[in-house]
Amino acid sequence: MKGFQLEFFMEQNKRHKHEALWKWLLEAARTHGIRGATSFQGSMGYGQHRRVHAAHFFELADQPVEVTMVVTETEAESFLALLREEKVHLFYVKLPVEFGILGEENG
């Protein structure tokens, strides 16, 4: 199947509607019918302003987070439209991919 990998990048402390943005994105993807999404917590990174973000021993608020999902073209357009409608401000990457499931299900 052809589609897209959507990757969203933010800091752990970024919020939307009084909730951690990365958690809000996962729940929005789930309720929007996206088959799966994963969050990755990074140890260090920097963004467009060249400010280093890192997980510190006593404070994880500045820790980088990535949320990734693989979607069809229709799902990508619909989900990005939802984020625009919600006025979510974050950096994203949209990569063309081929995806599928190998082997038999273990029912």
Secondary structure, 3 states (H helix, E strand, C coil): CEEEEEEEEEECCCEECCEEHHHHHHHHHHHCCCCCEEEEECCEEECCCCCEEECCCCCCCCCEEEEEEEECHHHHHHHHHHHHHCCCCCEEEEEEEECCCCCCCCC
